[in-house]
């Protein structure tokens, strides 16, 4: 009994230490990204701006340019990490991630199709393209669900297989459409598909924050259900869970989160794959702890990835999805070798 209490205490101390270190890493990454540019901003200047003073140029740089980018990348990382965590938990497949359902492919298809068939839009692309990307993500996810639906209900394994097939077909159509694009639009779509934080303004920040807050709290509320669904279907049903209904609800929340993130961040599928693994390695498989840990790991990975993408080859910018993959891939390979 005493040994069990000591073990539980050590586990709590370890979990608390992990959360503190991840939070400190995140705060340091935010500070580095705020200063990722030719014009460095000192703590004194930030304090003056917070007091309503400070130079107008510095204020504009911080408030209108850098902070929206920082918060957008952070929120995109949070949404994709939690979405991947949910998909892996519901499907029981730790190699699953949002992109496997064709979410990125659907967004890319709608964006490329719009640029091909409506080259001169009367509406600002900054407003229109995120809406198109989100609509494409939801449309392909709905198609996956319809194709995977049988008389016995929905099977997560069948849904993932349908997602792979539909994603491959949609990506092929997108490639064909891209051949008709002029060079400038082709480069834009290609960069967007590789992952690019281009929708960085306060409107998108507010939209992402409120939507991800509601969906994230809902997922955390369902953490006990996720713990049950991560077992076999027979075990989960024996424990009283309505497996088909809860699967659809949680997958819907995951698709909504990843669709929102894809709308402003492009094809960042690797984040939703590796961050849940990192969090699970750090705090264990209990979703009540795993979901908050995934929030922090996703935010940390995307914050540092975005900072590196902006500064490594400055003034040119590397697609942030490539940087995130380069950072996360070595750890993921190590994880696969160890297991």
C-alpha positions as CSV (number, residue, x, y, z in Angstrom):
1,X,0.0,0.0,0.0
2,X,2.7,2.4,1.0
3,X,4.8,1.5,-2.1
4,X,1.7,2.2,-4.3
5,X,1.3,5.6,-2.7
6,X,5.0,6.5,-3.2
7,X,4.7,5.4,-6.9
8,X,1.6,7.5,-7.4
9,X,3.3,10.5,-5.8
10,X,6.4,10.1,-8.0
11,X,4.2,9.9,-11.0
12,X,2.4,13.1,-10.1
13,X,5.7,14.9,-9.5
14,X,7.1,13.7,-12.8
15,X,3.9,14.8,-14.6
16,X,4.0,18.2,-13.0
17,X,7.7,18.6,-13.9
18,X,6.9,17.8,-17.5
19,X,4.1,20.4,-17.7
20,X,6.4,23.0,-16.1
21,X,9.2,22.3,-18.5
22,X,6.9,22.3,-21.6
23,X,5.4,25.6,-20.4
24,X,8.9,27.2,-20.0
25,X,9.9,25.9,-23.4
26,X,6.8,27.4,-24.9
27,X,7.3,30.8,-23.3
28,X,10.9,30.9,-24.5
29,X,9.8,29.9,-28.0
30,X,7.3,32.7,-28.0
31,X,10.0,35.2,-27.0
32,X,12.3,34.0,-29.7
33,X,9.6,34.2,-32.4
34,X,8.6,37.7,-31.3
35,X,12.2,38.6,-32.1
36,X,12.5,36.6,-35.3
37,X,13.3,39.4,-37.7
38,X,15.6,42.3,-38.6
39,X,14.1,44.5,-35.9
40,X,14.7,43.1,-32.4
41,X,12.2,44.1,-29.7
42,X,13.5,44.5,-26.1
43,X,11.5,43.7,-23.0
44,X,11.5,47.4,-22.2
45,X,9.9,48.2,-25.5
46,X,7.2,45.6,-25.0
47,X,6.5,47.0,-21.5
48,X,6.1,50.5,-23.0
49,X,3.7,49.2,-25.7
50,X,1.7,47.4,-23.0
51,X,1.4,50.7,-21.2
52,X,0.1,52.3,-24.4
53,X,3.3,54.1,-25.2
54,X,6.3,53.2,-27.3
55,X,7.4,54.1,-30.9
56,X,4.6,53.7,-33.5
57,X,6.8,51.6,-35.8
58,X,7.7,49.1,-33.1
59,X,4.1,49.0,-31.9
60,X,2.9,48.2,-35.5
61,X,5.6,45.5,-36.0
62,X,4.7,43.8,-32.7
63,X,0.9,44.1,-32.7
64,X,0.0,43.8,-36.4
65,X,2.8,41.6,-37.7
66,X,4.5,39.4,-35.2
67,X,2.0,38.6,-32.5
68,X,-0.7,37.4,-34.9
69,X,1.9,35.1,-36.5
70,X,3.0,33.8,-33.1
71,X,-0.5,33.0,-31.9
72,X,-1.6,31.5,-35.2
73,X,1.3,29.1,-35.3
74,X,0.8,28.2,-31.6
75,X,-3.0,27.6,-32.1
76,X,-2.5,25.5,-35.2
77,X,0.0,23.3,-33.3
78,X,-2.5,22.9,-30.5
79,X,-5.4,22.0,-32.8
80,X,-3.5,19.5,-34.9
81,X,-1.9,17.8,-31.8
82,X,-5.3,17.4,-30.0
83,X,-6.9,16.2,-33.3
84,X,-4.2,13.6,-33.8
85,X,-4.6,12.5,-30.2
86,X,-8.3,11.9,-30.6
87,X,-8.0,10.1,-33.9
88,X,-5.3,7.8,-32.6
89,X,-7.3,7.1,-29.4
90,X,-10.6,6.4,-31.2
91,X,-9.0,4.2,-34.0
92,X,-6.6,2.4,-31.7
93,X,-3.9,3.1,-34.4
94,X,-1.0,5.2,-33.2
95,X,0.1,5.8,-36.8
96,X,-3.2,7.6,-37.6
97,X,-3.3,11.4,-38.0
98,X,-5.6,14.0,-39.5
99,X,-4.1,13.9,-42.9
100,X,-5.0,10.2,-43.2
101,X,-8.6,11.1,-43.4
102,X,-7.9,13.3,-46.5
103,X,-8.4,16.6,-44.7
104,X,-5.3,18.2,-46.1
105,X,-6.0,16.8,-49.6
106,X,-9.6,18.1,-49.6
107,X,-8.5,21.6,-48.6
108,X,-5.8,21.5,-51.3
109,X,-8.3,20.4,-53.9
110,X,-10.8,23.2,-53.2
111,X,-8.0,25.9,-53.1
112,X,-6.4,24.6,-56.4
113,X,-9.8,24.3,-58.1
114,X,-10.8,27.8,-57.1
115,X,-7.6,29.3,-58.5
116,X,-8.0,27.4,-61.7
117,X,-11.6,28.1,-62.4
118,X,-11.9,31.6,-60.8
119,X,-8.5,33.2,-61.5
120,X,-9.8,36.7,-60.8
121,X,-11.9,36.7,-57.6
122,X,-13.9,39.8,-56.6
123,X,-13.5,38.7,-52.9
124,X,-10.1,39.0,-51.1
125,X,-8.2,35.7,-51.2
126,X,-7.2,36.3,-47.6
127,X,-10.8,35.9,-46.6
128,X,-11.9,33.4,-49.2
129,X,-9.2,30.7,-49.3
130,X,-9.4,29.8,-45.6
131,X,-13.2,29.3,-46.1
132,X,-12.5,27.1,-49.1
133,X,-9.9,25.1,-47.4
134,X,-12.2,24.4,-44.4
135,X,-15.1,23.5,-46.7
136,X,-12.8,21.1,-48.6
137,X,-11.6,19.5,-45.4
138,X,-15.1,18.9,-44.1
139,X,-16.4,17.7,-47.5
140,X,-13.7,15.0,-47.9
141,X,-14.1,13.9,-44.3
142,X,-17.9,13.6,-44.8
143,X,-17.2,11.5,-48.0
144,X,-14.9,9.2,-46.0
145,X,-17.6,8.7,-43.4
146,X,-20.3,8.0,-46.0
147,X,-18.2,5.4,-47.8
148,X,-17.1,3.8,-44.5
149,X,-20.7,3.5,-43.2
150,X,-22.2,0.1,-43.2
151,X,-25.4,-1.5,-41.7
152,X,-23.4,-2.4,-38.6
153,X,-22.4,1.2,-38.2
154,X,-19.0,2.9,-38.5
155,X,-15.7,1.1,-38.0
156,X,-12.7,3.3,-37.3
157,X,-10.4,0.9,-39.1
158,X,-12.6,1.0,-42.2
159,X,-12.8,4.8,-42.0
160,X,-9.0,5.1,-42.0
161,X,-8.7,2.8,-45.0
162,X,-11.4,4.8,-46.9
163,X,-9.5,8.0,-45.9
164,X,-6.3,6.7,-47.4
165,X,-8.0,5.8,-50.6
166,X,-10.0,9.1,-50.9
167,X,-6.9,11.1,-50.0
168,X,-4.9,9.5,-52.7
169,X,-7.6,10.1,-55.3
170,X,-8.1,13.7,-54.3
171,X,-4.4,14.4,-54.3
172,X,-4.2,13.1,-57.8
173,X,-6.9,15.4,-59.0
174,X,-5.2,18.3,-57.2
175,X,-2.0,17.6,-59.0
176,X,-3.8,17.6,-62.4
177,X,-5.4,20.9,-61.6
178,X,-2.1,22.4,-60.5
179,X,-0.7,21.7,-64.0
180,X,-3.2,24.3,-65.3
181,X,-2.1,27.0,-62.9
182,X,0.3,29.8,-63.8
183,X,3.7,29.7,-62.2
184,X,2.8,32.2,-59.4
185,X,-0.3,30.4,-58.3
186,X,1.3,27.0,-58.7
187,X,4.1,28.0,-56.3
188,X,1.6,29.4,-53.8
189,X,-0.5,26.1,-53.8
190,X,2.7,24.0,-53.6
191,X,3.9,26.0,-50.6
192,X,0.5,25.9,-49.0
193,X,0.4,22.1,-49.4
194,X,3.8,21.9,-47.7
195,X,2.5,23.8,-44.7
196,X,2.5,27.6,-44.6
197,X,1.2,30.0,-41.9
198,X,-0.2,32.5,-44.3
199,X,-3.5,33.4,-42.7
200,X,-1.9,35.2,-39.8
201,X,-4.2,38.1,-38.7
202,X,-6.2,38.9,-35.6
203,X,-9.5,37.7,-37.2
204,X,-8.1,34.2,-37.8
205,X,-6.5,34.2,-34.3
206,X,-9.8,35.0,-32.6
207,X,-11.6,32.4,-34.8
208,X,-9.1,29.7,-34.0
209,X,-8.9,30.6,-30.3
210,X,-12.6,30.4,-29.6
211,X,-13.3,27.4,-31.8
212,X,-10.3,25.4,-30.5
213,X,-11.2,26.4,-26.9
214,X,-14.7,25.0,-27.3
215,X,-13.6,21.9,-29.1
216,X,-10.6,21.3,-26.8
217,X,-12.7,21.6,-23.7
218,X,-15.2,19.2,-25.2
219,X,-12.4,16.6,-25.9
220,X,-11.1,17.0,-22.4
221,X,-14.6,16.5,-21.0
222,X,-14.7,13.3,-23.1
223,X,-11.3,12.1,-21.9
224,X,-12.8,9.2,-19.9
225,X,-14.7,8.1,-23.0
226,X,-11.5,8.2,-24.9
227,X,-9.8,6.0,-22.3
228,X,-12.6,3.5,-22.8
229,X,-12.6,3.7,-26.6
230,X,-8.9,3.1,-26.7
231,X,-9.7,-0.5,-25.5
232,X,-11.2,-3.0,-27.8
233,X,-14.8,-2.4,-29.0
234,X,-16.1,-5.4,-27.0
235,X,-14.5,-4.2,-23.8
236,X,-15.7,-0.6,-24.4
237,X,-19.3,-1.9,-25.0
238,X,-19.1,-4.0,-21.9
239,X,-18.2,-1.0,-19.9
240,X,-21.3,0.8,-21.1
241,X,-20.0,3.0,-23.9
242,X,-22.1,3.6,-27.0
243,X,-19.1,2.9,-29.2
244,X,-20.5,3.9,-32.7
245,X,-22.1,7.2,-31.4
246,X,-19.1,8.3,-29.3
247,X,-16.7,7.4,-32.2
248,X,-18.7,9.6,-34.6
249,X,-18.9,12.5,-32.1
250,X,-15.2,12.5,-31.2
251,X,-14.0,12.1,-34.8
252,X,-16.3,15.0,-35.8
253,X,-14.6,17.2,-33.2
254,X,-11.2,16.0,-34.5
255,X,-12.1,16.8,-38.1
256,X,-13.4,20.2,-37.2
257,X,-10.2,21.1,-35.3
258,X,-7.9,19.9,-38.0
259,X,-10.0,21.5,-40.7
260,X,-9.8,24.9,-39.0
261,X,-6.0,24.5,-38.6
262,X,-5.6,23.4,-42.2
263,X,-7.5,26.4,-43.4
264,X,-4.9,28.9,-42.1
265,X,-1.8,26.6,-41.8
266,X,-1.9,24.4,-44.9
267,X,-0.8,20.8,-45.0
268,X,0.7,20.3,-41.6
269,X,-0.1,16.6,-41.2
270,X,3.1,15.5,-39.5
271,X,2.3,17.6,-36.4
272,X,-0.8,15.6,-35.7
273,X,1.2,12.4,-35.9
274,X,4.2,13.0,-33.8
275,X,2.9,15.3,-31.0
276,X,0.5,12.7,-29.5
277,X,3.4,10.2,-29.5
278,X,5.7,12.8,-27.7
279,X,3.0,13.5,-25.1
280,X,2.2,9.9,-24.5
281,X,5.9,9.2,-24.0
282,X,6.1,12.0,-21.4
283,X,2.9,11.5,-19.4
284,X,1.5,8.1,-20.3
285,X,-1.7,7.0,-22.0
286,X,-4.4,8.5,-19.7
287,X,-6.3,11.0,-21.9
288,X,-7.1,13.2,-18.9
289,X,-3.4,14.0,-18.7
290,X,-2.5,13.2,-22.3
291,X,-4.8,15.8,-23.9
292,X,-3.3,18.8,-22.0
293,X,0.2,17.4,-22.7
294,X,-0.6,17.2,-26.4
295,X,-1.8,20.9,-26.3
296,X,1.7,21.9,-25.0
297,X,3.7,19.6,-27.2
298,X,1.8,20.8,-30.3
299,X,2.3,24.5,-29.3
300,X,6.0,24.0,-28.6
301,X,6.7,22.2,-31.8
302,X,4.9,24.7,-34.1
303,X,6.3,27.7,-32.3
304,X,9.9,26.6,-32.7
305,X,9.2,25.3,-36.3
306,X,7.7,28.6,-37.3
307,X,10.5,30.6,-35.8
308,X,13.1,28.5,-37.6
309,X,11.2,28.6,-40.9
310,X,11.3,32.4,-40.8
311,X,14.9,32.9,-39.8
312,X,17.0,30.0,-41.2
313,X,17.1,31.3,-44.8
314,X,16.0,34.9,-44.1
315,X,14.7,36.8,-46.0
316,X,13.3,33.7,-47.7
317,X,10.9,31.6,-45.7
318,X,10.9,27.8,-45.6
319,X,7.4,26.1,-45.4
320,X,6.8,25.5,-41.7
321,X,5.5,22.0,-42.4
322,X,8.9,20.9,-43.7
323,X,10.7,22.3,-40.7
324,X,8.2,20.6,-38.3
325,X,8.8,17.3,-40.1
326,X,12.6,17.8,-39.9
327,X,12.4,18.5,-36.1
328,X,9.9,15.7,-35.3
329,X,11.2,13.0,-37.6
330,X,14.4,12.0,-35.7
331,X,12.4,11.6,-32.5
332,X,9.7,9.7,-34.2
333,X,12.3,7.3,-35.8
334,X,13.9,6.8,-32.3
335,X,10.5,6.0,-30.9
336,X,9.8,3.4,-33.6
337,X,13.2,1.8,-33.0
338,X,12.7,1.7,-29.3
339,X,9.2,0.1,-29.6
